[in-house]
Amino acid sequence: MNNIDITQKVLNYIDDHITEKLTGEELASFAGFSTYHFYRIFRTLVGVTIMNYVTKRKLQFALYELSMGEKVLDIALNYGFETHAGFTKAFKKYFGYAPNFYRIHAAITVPQRVDLKKLNANKTGGIIMEPKIIEKEAFKIIGYRFETTLKNNAHSRDIPAFWDKCGTGDSERNLYASQNTVKHGEYGLCVNTNSDSEEFSYVLGVEVTDFYNAKKDMYTLLVPKATYAVFTTPAVEDKDFVASIEGTWKYILEEWFPSSGYEIDDSKLDFEFYDERCHPWEYEKISMDIYVPVVKKQ
């Protein structure tokens, strides 16, 4: 059995015993290597130290349970984190953002087995999506807002329904008819996120020159100046557009952030931007942009 196959067995063992206390010595013994030799092989093949990997996987499994409505403290204790704050701190250290940011933007599923052969193939043959890092000045948004929650993943149903309601009703039409818009394009933003209650607001709006024409039922928002990592989703046919957006967010959160040297700038707002490039009646293949506020890791 070669080193990749042996290490794959270790990865599977970690998943199968994920709530237990795992040590490097125990895992090296399971692999049949000395601790020093195993540490060297593991880092070469996986790209991180064995115990960093164990912690990261525990966080991924804990996040899934969190999305299923389990109590945060119970989850933290079950996976070896002493407090809610300790769990959140560890998560941000490893991924570059807090758990709720992942929960808002990514479709959460049971963590899949890591395929080491595929992982190593991707190091040389995988697709790498590099964002543009830009400075964007503050700008004004007028739009419509509604309240939603992370509980039972309600937001994953509420937000698409809200977009559909605004697009098929009069809301979007009213925005363009009544406001001094800077350019064509709709913004989707999450605001007023409450990590304790798991509730937040979602805004669909347009960029404007001022707030003077805002109607009573409209929401105004000043988006602050920030440094953004800007990702453009792959151009796809209309039927694959939602999957393309979800896949891009998954790439950002699970692949780009952990190895980018950046972390989320919690003091700023992330947003999605949809302009004429996402009009299937104008383009055979469509795309949109995701703006994520970032700062360099210290």
C-alpha positions in Angstrom: 0.0 0.0 0.0 1.5 3.4 -1.0 1.6 6.6 1.1 -1.5 8.1 -0.6 -3.6 5.0 0.2 -2.4 4.9 3.8 -3.0 8.6 4.3 -6.5 8.2 2.8 -7.2 5.5 5.4 -6.1 8.0 8.1 -8.4 10.7 6.7 -11.3 8.3 6.7 -10.5 7.2 10.3 -10.5 10.9 11.4 -14.0 11.3 10.0 -15.3 8.1 11.6 -14.0 9.2 15.0 -14.5 12.9 14.6 -16.0 13.6 18.1 -13.2 11.7 19.9 -10.0 13.2 21.1 -7.4 12.4 18.4 -3.7 12.7 18.7 -0.9 12.8 16.2 0.8 9.8 17.9 -2.5 7.8 17.7 -2.9 8.6 14.0 0.7 7.8 13.2 0.4 4.4 14.9 -2.8 3.7 13.0 -0.9 4.5 9.8 2.0 2.2 10.8 4.7 5.0 10.8 6.9 6.7 13.3 5.4 10.0 14.4 8.1 12.1 12.7 7.8 10.2 9.4 4.0 10.3 9.4 3.9 14.1 10.1 6.2 14.7 7.2 4.2 12.5 4.8 0.9 13.9 5.9 1.9 17.5 5.4 3.4 16.7 2.0 0.3 15.0 0.8 -2.5 17.1 2.5 -0.8 20.5 2.7 -1.3 21.1 6.4 -0.2 19.6 9.6 -2.1 16.6 11.0 -3.5 18.4 14.0 -4.5 21.4 12.0 -6.4 19.1 9.7 -8.1 17.4 12.6 -9.3 20.7 14.0 -10.5 21.9 10.6 -12.6 18.7 10.1 -14.1 19.0 13.6 -15.1 22.6 12.7 -16.7 21.4 9.5 -18.7 18.7 11.1 -19.7 21.0 14.0 -20.9 23.6 11.5 -23.2 21.1 9.9 -24.7 20.2 13.2 -25.1 23.9 13.9 -27.1 24.4 10.7 -29.4 21.6 11.8 -30.5 23.6 14.8 -28.4 22.0 17.6 -27.4 24.2 20.5 -24.0 25.9 19.9 -22.6 25.1 23.4 -23.6 21.4 23.1 -21.9 21.2 19.7 -18.8 23.0 20.9 -18.4 20.6 23.9 -19.1 17.6 21.7 -16.2 18.5 19.4 -13.8 19.5 22.1 -14.3 23.2 22.2 -14.9 24.5 25.7 -17.1 27.4 24.9 -19.2 29.0 22.2 -16.7 31.8 21.9 -13.8 29.3 21.7 -15.6 27.5 18.8 -16.2 30.8 16.9 -12.6 31.9 17.5 -11.2 28.7 16.2 -13.5 28.7 13.2 -12.4 32.2 12.2 -8.7 31.3 12.7 -8.9 28.4 10.3 -11.3 29.8 7.7 -10.9 33.5 7.9 -14.5 34.3 8.8 -17.1 33.5 11.4 -19.5 30.5 11.2 -22.6 32.6 10.5 -21.0 34.0 7.4 -20.6 30.5 6.0 -24.1 29.6 7.0 -25.6 32.7 5.2 -23.7 32.1 2.0 -23.1 28.4 1.5 -25.4 25.5 1.1 -24.5 23.3 4.1 -24.4 19.6 3.6 -22.8 16.7 5.5 -19.0 17.0 5.0 -18.0 14.7 2.2 -15.1 12.3 2.5 -11.8 14.0 1.4 -10.5 12.2 -1.8 -6.8 12.5 -1.4 -6.0 11.4 -5.0 -8.4 14.1 -6.3 -7.0 16.6 -3.9 -3.4 16.0 -5.2 -4.6 16.0 -8.9 -6.2 19.5 -8.3 -2.9 20.9 -7.1 -1.7 20.7 -10.7 -4.8 20.3 -12.8 -7.6 21.9 -10.9 -9.4 25.2 -11.8 -8.2 28.2 -9.8 -10.5 31.2 -9.6 -8.5 34.3 -8.8 -10.4 37.4 -7.7 -9.7 41.0 -8.4 -8.6 42.9 -5.2 -10.1 46.4 -5.5 -10.7 49.5 -3.4 -14.3 50.7 -3.7 -15.6 54.0 -2.4 -18.7 54.3 -0.3 -22.0 54.2 -2.2 -25.7 54.6 -1.6 -28.4 51.9 -2.0 -32.1 52.2 -2.1 -34.2 49.1 -2.1 -36.5 46.7 -0.3 -35.7 44.8 2.9 -37.2 41.8 4.6 -36.3 39.8 7.7 -35.2 36.2 7.7 -33.3 33.7 9.9 -30.7 31.0 9.7 -32.9 28.7 11.8 -33.9 25.6 9.9 -32.1 27.2 6.9 -35.1 29.4 6.3 -33.0 32.0 4.5 -32.1 29.6 1.8 -35.8 29.5 0.8 -36.8 33.1 1.8 -34.1 34.9 -0.3 -34.9 33.3 -3.7 -38.6 33.8 -3.0 -38.0 37.5 -2.3 -36.0 38.0 -5.5 -38.8 36.3 -7.4 -41.4 38.5 -5.8 -39.5 41.7 -6.5 -38.8 40.7 -10.1 -42.2 39.5 -11.1 -44.1 42.2 -9.1 -43.7 46.0 -9.2 -40.8 46.4 -6.7 -37.9 46.3 -9.1 -39.8 48.4 -11.7 -40.6 51.0 -9.0 -37.0 51.3 -8.1 -35.8 52.2 -11.6 -38.8 54.4 -12.3 -38.5 56.5 -9.1 -34.8 56.7 -8.3 -31.8 58.5 -9.7 -29.8 55.3 -10.4 -26.1 55.4 -11.0 -26.1 52.4 -13.3 -28.2 49.4 -14.2 -27.8 46.5 -11.8 -29.3 45.1 -8.6 -27.5 44.5 -5.3 -28.2 41.7 -2.8 -26.9 42.4 0.7 -27.2 40.9 4.1 -27.4 43.4 6.9 -28.1 43.7 10.7 -26.9 40.1 11.3 -27.4 39.0 14.8 -25.2 36.0 15.7 -27.1 35.3 18.9 -30.7 35.2 17.5 -29.5 34.0 14.0 -31.7 36.6 12.4 -30.7 39.1 9.8 -32.1 41.4 7.1 -31.8 41.0 3.4 -31.8 44.0 1.0 -32.4 44.0 -2.7 -31.6 47.4 -4.1 -30.1 49.7 -6.7 -27.2 52.2 -6.5 -28.4 55.8 -6.3 -26.9 59.3 -6.3 -28.9 60.4 -3.2 -31.7 59.3 -0.9 -34.2 62.2 -1.7 -36.6 60.1 -3.7 -36.8 57.1 -1.3 -40.4 56.0 -0.7 -41.8 55.1 2.8 -41.7 51.4 2.0 -38.1 51.6 0.7 -34.9 51.0 2.7 -31.8 53.2 2.4 -28.3 52.0 3.1 -24.8 53.6 2.9 -22.3 50.9 1.9 -19.0 51.9 3.4 -15.7 52.2 1.6 -13.9 48.8 1.6 -11.3 46.6 0.0 -13.0 43.8 -1.8 -12.1 40.4 -3.3 -14.3 40.4 -6.4 -15.3 37.0 -7.9 -17.1 36.6 -11.2 -19.1 33.4 -11.5 -18.4 31.2 -14.5 -20.5 32.1 -17.6 -23.2 29.4 -17.8 -26.6 28.8 -19.4 -29.6 30.1 -17.5 -30.6 26.7 -16.2 -27.2 26.4 -14.4 -27.0 30.0 -13.1 -28.1 29.2 -9.5 -25.7 26.3 -9.2 -22.9 28.4 -10.6 -23.5 31.0 -7.9 -23.6 28.4 -5.2 -20.5 26.7 -6.5 -18.6 30.0 -6.5 -19.5 30.8 -2.9 -18.4 27.2 -2.0 -15.1 27.8 -3.7 -14.6 31.2 -2.0 -15.4 29.9 1.5 -13.8 26.4 1.4 -10.9 26.8 -0.9 -9.9 30.5 -1.5 -10.2 32.0 2.0 -8.3 29.4 4.0 -5.2 29.7 1.7 -5.5 33.3 0.5 -3.8 35.3 3.2 -7.0 37.3 3.7 -9.8 37.2 6.2 -13.2 38.8 6.2 -13.5 42.4 7.1 -16.4 42.2 9.6 -16.8 45.9 9.8 -17.9 46.1 6.1 -20.7 44.5 3.9 -20.4 41.8 1.3 -22.8 41.8 -1.6 -23.8 40.2 -4.9 -24.2 42.4 -8.0 -26.4 41.4 -10.9 -26.3 43.5 -14.1 -27.1 43.0 -17.7 -24.6 40.1 -17.9 -27.2 37.9 -16.1 -30.0 38.6 -18.6 -30.6 35.4 -20.5 -32.5 37.3 -23.2 -29.3 39.3 -23.9 -26.6 36.7 -23.4 -26.4 33.1 -24.3 -24.3 32.5 -21.1 -24.8 34.6 -18.0 -22.7 35.5 -14.9 -22.6 37.9 -11.9 -20.2 39.3 -9.4 -19.6 38.6 -5.7 -17.9 41.3 -3.6 -16.3 40.1 -0.3 -14.7 42.7 2.0 -11.3 41.5 3.1 -8.2 42.5 5.1 -4.8 40.9 5.2 -4.3 38.4 7.9 -2.1 39.6 10.7 
